[in-house]
């Protein structure tokens, strides 16, 4: 299958996961508090970004999605590090010069530490929106010369769930039993997040009117745990909350020029009629199954039978076809696969994973979905939120040896061939 001319072949990364030394992020302190493996120098990309650019060239990629680190640019409220903005500007200009389209994401899971101090209610408060919009305006002005494509947030529902329901990310709130109210209620997290996106989009378009604004949105392929009406209803409820409620608002506000889909796996959802279970829907995430296998089984969680990645995620390529088709049918907005990839330390599954997921994307396109690009997660092995163990990279990074040298990972040659020829063999 040949892809349309100027198809975006790319890779994605995020600042906190690769740059290293993001000491002013709320996550820096959090790693210590939680006893996580430390991010430290990560992939040392703040220093070695030119090496990353070379990696993109080796792979014949024409697009690179990276994020800017809010806490690096604004380490204290209203205090701007112009040198950091200049460095990002230099990176974006060098990418353009090399024929690579930069896609800049403004928020990838990492809030500045000061936001948690100044705004104790975090993203529940309109103040977070105000601060974020100001930051977005500053970055948009600084990068407008080289950057046309933007992502406001990366996986906001994942970020908010981990920070405000699961206490797994800063600000560390546990509120699973209150999730419906916290997310869906008036002035709730989805409303705040939508407002922040809309204001950021306005700032971006003000800086560069022909800019294209998107979001990198986590969409999981959901299936009912049992073939009955109750579980099908649970799938619908969970799907609306986690996938579409926010996007509906952004589309209504005309604040999306394209929709980025991060796709990794499928999850079985079951109706659970217990108080405190949000929407009375239990999604059987592998993380829950791994952390609390007994509870998972007790509540009737269903485990799929497909091969799994090193994250324990089931490999379900046709799920990508389904989620792209659903998103296209619902919005008729151009789509971009903004993340898709496999934690595969041995390196013996990445090629097949790529082949099968690209074929699934191609089927969605052949059936009519307008997909503008595919950005693999990730360009290189990086800090996987608490651990360096999962290896998602098209390149390995010699972190342990301390040289931070990048070397091609198994499966990457295949991707380079597809991107170079614009064709899936
Ligand atoms: C996130 C990345 C993460 C990847 C693999 C996505 O949910 O955007 O930051 O590394 O999945 O877990």
Boltz pocket constraint, residues with backbone or C-beta under 6 A from the ligand:
constraints:
  - pocket:
      binder: B
      contacts: [[A, 14], [A, 17], [A, 154], [A, 155], [A, 158], [A, 218], [A, 262], [A, 339], [A, 377], [A, 383], [A, 384], [A, 392]]
      max_distance: 6.0
